[in-house]
Structure formats: structure tokens, C-alpha cells
Amino acid sequence: MSTLINNVGFAGDLFDGQTIVITGANSGIGLSVAGAFKACGGRVIAHGGRQCGPQLKEVADVCVTADFTSKDEIKQFVDTVFNAANKVDVLINNAGTMIGRFPADELTDEQYQRIVDLNQSSVVLITRDLIPLLSKAGTAAIVNTTSISARTGGSPGSSVYSAAKAFVAAYSKALARELAPNNIRVNAVSPGTILTDFHRRYSSEEKLEKTRQSIPLNRLGEPQDCAAAFLFLASHKLAGYITGQALEVNGGQLIA
Ligand SMILES: NC(=O)c1ccc[n+]([C@@H]2O[C@H](COP(=O)([O-])OP(=O)(O)OC[C@H]3O[C@@H](n4cnc5c(N)ncnc54)[C@H](OP(=O)(O)O)[C@@H]3O)[C@@H](O)[C@H]2O)c1
């Protein structure tokens, strides 16, 4: 655990006694966020993705695998959370990816459905099913991972992914009003271009270098840059009066 926590650079008791559920935590942003919550005292119930690797196992108290394009596997994940916890203080809906770059005129029905199932429907289904456990926490927080592309439309081949992230952004705002009476705050972290497997898969070196040059802070983001934003929005002590907002973490790539 020490390596990951040192990388993240957080420690403390901000989440002592709290149960944190995080999805898509096997790599990248999710792994960094899971490590940060653990370092700050949280009990971490992690969905790894389709695997729970050794780094995640170091920081997770419970680790589950599930393919979120399958409703049955989403249900199994939710059942595991219910078996492992009688309340949830923080839900981080982070699992997602582009799946591929698909030109709009070539996109197949199957590709379209997979992108929507993973990036959009899984967030709705998991949130719906965990609201009873979040309501039991007294004060709780949901933080969803959206994307800069929800606001800009993204780059070629990512139209459905970007639109699904825009759905999650609007869904987060709507839920903030609806769940306020349950003392559940709902916010989003909107990453810019963060160096994870995501861009190693879908963006060329040249594209990334061009993007870097366009960013006012003159560098691409690291997963740790996002972790602080998740901790802040999840903490009732720090962000107890913030709901319905998206925190853009992008080095100034989008200033609007
Ligand atoms: N990196 C960026 O620049 C950037 C920018 C904006 C938004 N985001 C968002 O940030 C979140 C984290 O992405 P990341 O950059 O950290 O990329 P990442 O390292 O590829 O992490 C994505 C996570 O989602 C999981 N996942 C992918 N397909 C899945 C499936 N079918 N079922 C269940 N889980 C699945 C992955 O697990 P497995 O692959 O092991 O299944 C992994 O844990 C995503 O929602 C992404 O859309 C990233």
C-alpha cells in the first residue's frame, strides 16, 4: 500500500469509519482515487473492472470484478455491496471507457449499445440500487466521473462516448436536487486529458503532444490530479454545501 499512497500523497482521517464504493478502480484514475480514500481512513469496496490486480488488492477491503455491459454482472456487483456493507457513505461511479473510436457513419448497433451500457446505463442502475444504502449513511455523497468531452463534444470517433458522458453530467445535476432531502450530495469530476491506459489505447503520441501544447499549465494530467477533486467533493467536512456541480480537472484546457 505504501507505494500507492506515497504516489497519491494523501493521508489522514477524513474518511474514518466511512464505506466507500468505487467502480473502475483497477487502473488509472480509479486506482489513484481508491488509494487516496484508503489513505484517508475509508473502507474501500472496489469494483476493479474485469479484473482486480495486485495494486488494487493492496488498497481495497473488498474487490469485485464485473463487466458493466452486462445487467446480470451489474446486479452481482450490487449484491456484493449489500452483503459487505449496511450503509454506503460515498459512491464513486468511475468505470467507463470509449471502447474504440467509431466514425459516426460506420458505428454498428452493437458498438453503440456497448458504449451506452457501460458509460451511461451502468451509472443509472448502480446509483438506483445503492440509494437505499446511501440514505442510511446520514450524510452521503455520490461523485460521478464525466469528461471534458461532455462539454466540448470530444474528438473524432468519440461522439457516442462524449454524449454518454454529457448524459451523466445532466443526470448528476438532476439527482442533486432529487436526493438532497435524503442528505445525499451529487457532484461530478470532469477530467481533461489524463495519462492513463485510456489515452494509451485511443490517442497517438502526436495527438497527446499537440494537446499538451494547448494546455495552459503545459502538461497532461496525472491520475493523482483527479484524486484530490474526488476526495474534496466526497467529503462532507470540506464540501458539505456543494451539490450539483462539476469540477473540471484539466490544467486550463477548457476555461468557460
Ligand atoms: N483518461 C482521461 O483522459 C479521461 C478523461 C475524461 C474522462 N475519463 C473517464 O475517467 C474514468 C476512468 O478512466 P481512466 O482514464 O482511468 O482509464 P482506465 O485506466 O482505462 O480505467 C477505466 C476503468 O473502467 C473499467 N472498465 C472498462 N470497461 C469496463 C467494462 N466493460 N465493465 C466494467 N468496467 C470496465 C476498467 O477496467 P477493465 O478495463 O479492467 O475492465 C478500468 O477499471 C472513465 O470513466 C473515463 O471515461 C478519462
The ligand as an SDF file (V2000), in Angstrom:
LIG
                    3D

 48 52  0  0  0  0  0  0  0  0999 V2000
   -8.0270    9.4740  -19.0400 N   0  0  0  0  0  0  0  0  0  0  0  0
   -8.6950   10.5400  -19.4340 C   0  0  0  0  0  0  0  0  0  0  0  0
   -8.1280   11.4710  -20.0470 O   0  0  0  0  0  0  0  0  0  0  0  0
  -10.1640   10.6760  -19.1290 C   0  0  0  0  0  0  0  0  0  0  0  0
  -10.7780   11.8800  -19.4850 C   0  0  0  0  0  0  0  0  0  0  0  0
  -12.1140   12.0560  -19.1960 C   0  0  0  0  0  0  0  0  0  0  0  0
  -12.8220   11.0570  -18.5660 C   0  0  0  0  0  0  0  0  0  0  0  0
  -12.2090    9.8780  -18.2540 N   0  0  0  0  0  0  0  0  0  0  0  0
  -13.0060    8.8800  -17.5600 C   0  0  0  0  0  0  0  0  0  0  0  0
  -12.3450    8.5090  -16.3750 O   0  0  0  0  0  0  0  0  0  0  0  0
  -12.7570    7.1960  -15.9850 C   0  0  0  0  0  0  0  0  0  0  0  0
  -11.5330    6.3560  -15.6810 C   0  0  0  0  0  0  0  0  0  0  0  0
  -10.7700    6.2020  -16.8710 O   0  0  0  0  0  0  0  0  0  0  0  0
   -9.1790    6.0890  -16.8720 P   0  0  0  0  0  0  0  0  0  0  0  0
   -8.6620    7.1900  -17.6900 O   0  0  0  0  0  0  0  0  0  0  0  0
   -8.6720    5.8950  -15.5020 O   0  0  0  0  0  0  0  0  0  0  0  0
   -8.9800    4.7750  -17.7750 O   0  0  0  0  0  0  0  0  0  0  0  0
   -8.6480    3.2540  -17.4050 P   0  0  0  0  0  0  0  0  0  0  0  0
   -7.3650    3.1740  -16.6830 O   0  0  0  0  0  0  0  0  0  0  0  0
   -8.8180    2.5290  -18.6830 O   0  0  0  0  0  0  0  0  0  0  0  0
   -9.8140    2.8510  -16.3720 O   0  0  0  0  0  0  0  0  0  0  0  0
  -11.1110    2.5200  -16.7910 C   0  0  0  0  0  0  0  0  0  0  0  0
  -11.7500    1.6220  -15.7600 C   0  0  0  0  0  0  0  0  0  0  0  0
  -13.0590    1.2480  -16.2350 O   0  0  0  0  0  0  0  0  0  0  0  0
  -13.1150   -0.1790  -16.2840 C   0  0  0  0  0  0  0  0  0  0  0  0
  -13.9050   -0.7130  -17.3820 N   0  0  0  0  0  0  0  0  0  0  0  0
  -13.6760   -0.5810  -18.7170 C   0  0  0  0  0  0  0  0  0  0  0  0
  -14.5710   -1.3150  -19.4080 N   0  0  0  0  0  0  0  0  0  0  0  0
  -15.3780   -1.9140  -18.4910 C   0  0  0  0  0  0  0  0  0  0  0  0
  -16.4830   -2.7900  -18.5690 C   0  0  0  0  0  0  0  0  0  0  0  0
  -16.9670   -3.2410  -19.7420 N   0  0  0  0  0  0  0  0  0  0  0  0
  -17.0860   -3.1890  -17.4060 N   0  0  0  0  0  0  0  0  0  0  0  0
  -16.6170   -2.7610  -16.2270 C   0  0  0  0  0  0  0  0  0  0  0  0
  -15.5700   -1.9480  -16.0850 N   0  0  0  0  0  0  0  0  0  0  0  0
  -14.9580   -1.5250  -17.2070 C   0  0  0  0  0  0  0  0  0  0  0  0
  -11.6660   -0.6010  -16.4670 C   0  0  0  0  0  0  0  0  0  0  0  0
  -11.4700   -1.9490  -16.0720 O   0  0  0  0  0  0  0  0  0  0  0  0
  -11.0420   -3.1140  -17.1050 P   0  0  0  0  0  0  0  0  0  0  0  0
  -10.5710   -2.4850  -18.3690 O   0  0  0  0  0  0  0  0  0  0  0  0
  -10.0120   -3.8810  -16.3680 O   0  0  0  0  0  0  0  0  0  0  0  0
  -12.2840   -3.8830  -17.2970 O   0  0  0  0  0  0  0  0  0  0  0  0
  -10.9520    0.3610  -15.5470 C   0  0  0  0  0  0  0  0  0  0  0  0
  -11.0180   -0.0670  -14.2290 O   0  0  0  0  0  0  0  0  0  0  0  0
  -13.6040    6.6670  -17.1280 C   0  0  0  0  0  0  0  0  0  0  0  0
  -14.9680    6.8530  -16.8150 O   0  0  0  0  0  0  0  0  0  0  0  0
  -13.2180    7.5660  -18.3030 C   0  0  0  0  0  0  0  0  0  0  0  0
  -14.2480    7.6590  -19.2400 O   0  0  0  0  0  0  0  0  0  0  0  0
  -10.8980    9.6710  -18.5160 C   0  0  0  0  0  0  0  0  0  0  0  0
  1  2  1  0
  2  3  2  0
  2  4  1  0
  4  5  1  0
  4 48  2  0
  5  6  2  0
  6  7  1  0
  7  8  2  0
  8  9  1  0
  8 48  1  0
  9 10  1  0
  9 46  1  0
 10 11  1  0
 11 12  1  0
 11 44  1  0
 12 13  1  0
 13 14  1  0
 14 15  2  0
 14 16  1  0
 14 17  1  0
 17 18  1  0
 18 19  2  0
 18 20  1  0
 18 21  1  0
 21 22  1  0
 22 23  1  0
 23 24  1  0
 23 42  1  0
 24 25  1  0
 25 26  1  0
 25 36  1  0
 26 27  1  0
 26 35  1  0
 27 28  2  0
 28 29  1  0
 29 30  1  0
 29 35  2  0
 30 31  1  0
 30 32  2  0
 32 33  1  0
 33 34  2  0
 34 35  1  0
 36 37  1  0
 36 42  1  0
 37 38  1  0
 38 39  2  0
 38 40  1  0
 38 41  1  0
 42 43  1  0
 44 45  1  0
 44 46  1  0
 46 47  1  0
M  CHG  2   8   1  16  -1
M  END
$$$$
